[in-house]
Structure formats: C-alpha cells, structure tokens
Amino acid sequence: MTLPETSRFPFAADLRICRILNGMWQVSGAHGAIDPARAVAAMDAYHDAGFTTWDLADHYGPAEDLIGSFRRQFGRRHGALRLPEIQAFTKWVPSPGMMTRPVVEAAIGVSLRRMGVDRLDLLQFHWWDYQDRRYLDALRHLADLRDAGKIRHLALTNFDTERLAIIIEAGIPIVSNQVQYSLVDRRPAAKMAAFCSGHAVTLLTYGTLLGGLLSEKYLGCPEPGRAELPTASLQKYKQMIDAWGGWALFQELLAALKRVADKHGVSIANAGTRYILDRPAVAGVIIGARLGVAEHIADNTRVFDLALDAEDHAAIEQVLAKSRDLMRVIGDCGDEYR
Ligand SMILES: NC(=O)c1ccc[n+]([C@@H]2O[C@H](COP(=O)([O-])OP(=O)(O)OC[C@H]3O[C@@H](n4cnc5c(N)ncnc54)[C@H](OP(=O)(O)O)[C@@H]3O)[C@@H](O)[C@H]2O)c1
C-alpha cells in the first residue's frame, strides 16, 4: 500500500476502510462501455495503490460480479488469507412490494453469490417511498440477517434526517448513510451531519466531484449542453449546478478552487475532496471509477497530504455564499429521488 495511514478510517470496530472509496456506478453502462477483463485488471491497480474499499449496488450492471471476479483472482494470486484486505459495500434498492423475510433473504442471497462472499461487508438500503412504511419491515429483516452473519454492518443510502431518526429510534443498528455531498450540494451540513454525529452514524458521500465537472477540465469552459456531457453522472450533477446557482457561479467556484489548488500544488478535484472529507460525520468520499477506461489514482492519492487552511476556506466560502440554499430548492438528503 502506498497511501499514508491518514487514508484509513475505523468505520466500525471490525472494519477499517480507505477514506476514498472507489465508486462502481461507472461500470453500469450509463458511463460508456466497460470491458470486464480490463475492469478487473484496473481493480488490481486501485487495490495495490491502497484504494481497497469499493462502493457498488445490486443494480450497477455487472458491479457485484466484477467484485466476485476480482476477489477470485486476488485469492488465487495472494492467497485467501489476504481477502479481508478488500472491503466491498453493496446496496439493495428494492422495487416497492412486500418486505417479508423470504423476499429480503433472497435479495441478499443474490448479492452474496454474485460477490462470492459468505457475508456482505456493508449493505446499504435504499427506499423510494416514505409513505410506504414497509421500509421498517425490510430493515428489521436485514438486521436479523446481520445477526445471522450474512451482513457485517447495515447502512442506508439517500435517507433523510427525519426517517433516519425513525429508524434509529426503532432500534435498528445503522452505521452509515450514503448521501450526495459536495461543494455544490451541501445539504448534509444542514441537519443530517449533526444528527449522525449525535448517533454514531457516519456519512459516505457521492457526487463530491460532480461526475468530473469539479476539475480543471471544465475550468473556463462554456456551459455544456446535455449532449456534450457523455456520462449519466455529468448530466446528473450539471442539473444540480443549475439548481445551485448556474454555470457562471460554478466557474467562480472552479476559479477559487484553482487558486487554492495551485497554492498547495494539488488539483481542483483534490481540494473538493479534502473539503468534504473534513466535514463533520464524513467517513469517506466515494469517487467514481470508469474501470479500464480512465483513472486518477495518482492524483487522488494527493488528497491525503492536503490540509486546507482558513484562507482557503474563506476564499471558497465567498463563492458559496452567493449560491441558492438547496435545502429549500430540493429538500433534505435524497429528496430528489422522491
Ligand atoms: N447512493 C446513490 O444514490 C449514488 C448516486 C450516485 C453515485 N453513487 C456512488 O458514488 C460513486 C461516484 O459516482 P458519481 O456519479 O458521484 O461521480 P463522481 O465521483 O462525482 O465523479 C467521478 C468522475 O470524476 C472524474 N474524476 C475522478 N477523479 C478525478 C480527479 N482526480 N481529477 C479529475 N477528475 C476526476 C472521473 O471522470 P473520468 O472518468 O471522465 O475521467 C470520474 O469518472 C458511484 O460510482 C457510486 O458508487 C451513489
């Protein structure tokens, strides 16, 4: 491993993770074609560099199968004893319906088989409709499966603060909530982070690099139309920028970040990642990886040596102060899905 010790986070008593997680939505097909053999070879490079923690989901195309292939190959090369070096966090995003024990158990069984594991390191649960309170049934069964050893830790994704409180109140052991969190989308700072800090829940964040928009590549660029944004992520976060304050303000943010980045000899992406890693309750930032197509391993490694100072924060805040309040425009974390 080449990453410093500061890259590690005690996510749970029995689970240390890399604070930059490799995001696998990028293999789903919505970000261009992925060649499975090249993708698995690329996973080796991430792991060898110290990026040992993966974020995936049941519905990210072949993501769970790629983890299975990667683990098999890794086990053959290095021996089964080293397999715990890999942490793979999946999600279950069920369609609305009955949440009986057999339904829940069958879904978890599919992920276990695809990933080639006896126990999921982390299962992050998503739910579409809060009016349908069967999310509590599903979570109780998931907690039982955790107790039965099929899941190591139970987590959520895209739940708002109100429902997270209901779930915690119901005694369901939740370790983390995965939410969108970036310099543009700072909704978690409004309520979610404080609640999490008070209840031993951490945040895993996505959209932190805005699909790649938060980089030198888009600094000074004219506003791109949808057709000029080739991945689902770029399209998703361009909409977020529009809601937040628009392209001209985003250019101001990129320019401010560029000055900060130059001062520290890092990239705009590094500054944006570090800013979110330093927020209360944040355990890790997920950075999407187009496996076998593009990689930023060396650049993202620099995040762990970067410390933003008061002057940097003041320069960033000056721009952010001009943006709209997305809590008002959209609502709390995850409300854009509902
Ligand atoms: N729970 C949910 O609802 C949810 C939703 C969305 C995402 N996620 C998770 O979060 C992960 C991240 O996905 P995201 O859509 O939010 O994308 P993102 O991480 O904001 O952006 C990923 C893209 O940023 C670019 N990038 C990465 N490092 C860079 C660097 N150092 N410098 C410049 N550009 C860099 C790459 O673009 P190129 O490939 O073009 O080089 C990469 O594809 C997903 O894979 C998934 O695991 C979860």
The ligand as an SDF file (V2000), in Angstrom:
LIG
                    3D

 48 52  0  0  0  0  0  0  0  0999 V2000
  -26.3510    6.2510   -3.4610 N   0  0  0  0  0  0  0  0  0  0  0  0
  -26.6050    6.8350   -4.5890 C   0  0  0  0  0  0  0  0  0  0  0  0
  -27.7560    7.1720   -4.9030 O   0  0  0  0  0  0  0  0  0  0  0  0
  -25.4730    7.1610   -5.5120 C   0  0  0  0  0  0  0  0  0  0  0  0
  -25.6800    8.0380   -6.5750 C   0  0  0  0  0  0  0  0  0  0  0  0
  -24.5940    8.3410   -7.3890 C   0  0  0  0  0  0  0  0  0  0  0  0
  -23.3610    7.7730   -7.1470 C   0  0  0  0  0  0  0  0  0  0  0  0
  -23.1970    6.9030   -6.1120 N   0  0  0  0  0  0  0  0  0  0  0  0
  -21.8850    6.2760   -5.8220 C   0  0  0  0  0  0  0  0  0  0  0  0
  -20.8920    7.2590   -5.9170 O   0  0  0  0  0  0  0  0  0  0  0  0
  -19.9240    6.9000   -6.8940 C   0  0  0  0  0  0  0  0  0  0  0  0
  -19.3960    8.1580   -7.5230 C   0  0  0  0  0  0  0  0  0  0  0  0
  -20.1710    8.4900   -8.6290 O   0  0  0  0  0  0  0  0  0  0  0  0
  -20.6100    9.9440   -9.0190 P   0  0  0  0  0  0  0  0  0  0  0  0
  -21.6250    9.7970  -10.0790 O   0  0  0  0  0  0  0  0  0  0  0  0
  -20.9630   10.6860   -7.8050 O   0  0  0  0  0  0  0  0  0  0  0  0
  -19.2940   10.5030   -9.7110 O   0  0  0  0  0  0  0  0  0  0  0  0
  -18.1090   11.3980   -9.1120 P   0  0  0  0  0  0  0  0  0  0  0  0
  -17.3470   10.5870   -8.1380 O   0  0  0  0  0  0  0  0  0  0  0  0
  -18.6110   12.7220   -8.7000 O   0  0  0  0  0  0  0  0  0  0  0  0
  -17.2560   11.6070  -10.4380 O   0  0  0  0  0  0  0  0  0  0  0  0
  -16.4920   10.5570  -10.9590 C   0  0  0  0  0  0  0  0  0  0  0  0
  -15.6830   11.0620  -12.1450 C   0  0  0  0  0  0  0  0  0  0  0  0
  -14.8520   12.1160  -11.7270 O   0  0  0  0  0  0  0  0  0  0  0  0
  -13.6860   12.1160  -12.5160 C   0  0  0  0  0  0  0  0  0  0  0  0
  -12.5150   12.1270  -11.6180 N   0  0  0  0  0  0  0  0  0  0  0  0
  -12.1870   11.2630  -10.6360 C   0  0  0  0  0  0  0  0  0  0  0  0
  -11.0550   11.6300  -10.0300 N   0  0  0  0  0  0  0  0  0  0  0  0
  -10.6430   12.7530  -10.6480 C   0  0  0  0  0  0  0  0  0  0  0  0
   -9.5410   13.6160  -10.4840 C   0  0  0  0  0  0  0  0  0  0  0  0
   -8.6260   13.4080   -9.5410 N   0  0  0  0  0  0  0  0  0  0  0  0
   -9.4300   14.6820  -11.3260 N   0  0  0  0  0  0  0  0  0  0  0  0
  -10.3340   14.9110  -12.2760 C   0  0  0  0  0  0  0  0  0  0  0  0
  -11.4190   14.1410  -12.4770 N   0  0  0  0  0  0  0  0  0  0  0  0
  -11.5670   13.0770  -11.6620 C   0  0  0  0  0  0  0  0  0  0  0  0
  -13.6860   10.8700  -13.3780 C   0  0  0  0  0  0  0  0  0  0  0  0
  -14.0630   11.2550  -14.6940 O   0  0  0  0  0  0  0  0  0  0  0  0
  -13.4880   10.4820  -15.9980 P   0  0  0  0  0  0  0  0  0  0  0  0
  -13.8500    9.0670  -15.8180 O   0  0  0  0  0  0  0  0  0  0  0  0
  -14.2260   11.1500  -17.1070 O   0  0  0  0  0  0  0  0  0  0  0  0
  -12.0190   10.7260  -16.0220 O   0  0  0  0  0  0  0  0  0  0  0  0
  -14.7620   10.0270  -12.7290 C   0  0  0  0  0  0  0  0  0  0  0  0
  -15.4230    9.2010  -13.6530 O   0  0  0  0  0  0  0  0  0  0  0  0
  -20.6660    5.9600   -7.8260 C   0  0  0  0  0  0  0  0  0  0  0  0
  -19.8160    5.1200   -8.5420 O   0  0  0  0  0  0  0  0  0  0  0  0
  -21.5000    5.1930   -6.8400 C   0  0  0  0  0  0  0  0  0  0  0  0
  -20.7060    4.2150   -6.2240 O   0  0  0  0  0  0  0  0  0  0  0  0
  -24.2330    6.6090   -5.3040 C   0  0  0  0  0  0  0  0  0  0  0  0
  1  2  1  0
  2  3  2  0
  2  4  1  0
  4  5  1  0
  4 48  2  0
  5  6  2  0
  6  7  1  0
  7  8  2  0
  8  9  1  0
  8 48  1  0
  9 10  1  0
  9 46  1  0
 10 11  1  0
 11 12  1  0
 11 44  1  0
 12 13  1  0
 13 14  1  0
 14 15  2  0
 14 16  1  0
 14 17  1  0
 17 18  1  0
 18 19  2  0
 18 20  1  0
 18 21  1  0
 21 22  1  0
 22 23  1  0
 23 24  1  0
 23 42  1  0
 24 25  1  0
 25 26  1  0
 25 36  1  0
 26 27  1  0
 26 35  1  0
 27 28  2  0
 28 29  1  0
 29 30  1  0
 29 35  2  0
 30 31  1  0
 30 32  2  0
 32 33  1  0
 33 34  2  0
 34 35  1  0
 36 37  1  0
 36 42  1  0
 37 38  1  0
 38 39  2  0
 38 40  1  0
 38 41  1  0
 42 43  1  0
 44 45  1  0
 44 46  1  0
 46 47  1  0
M  CHG  2   8   1  16  -1
M  END
$$$$
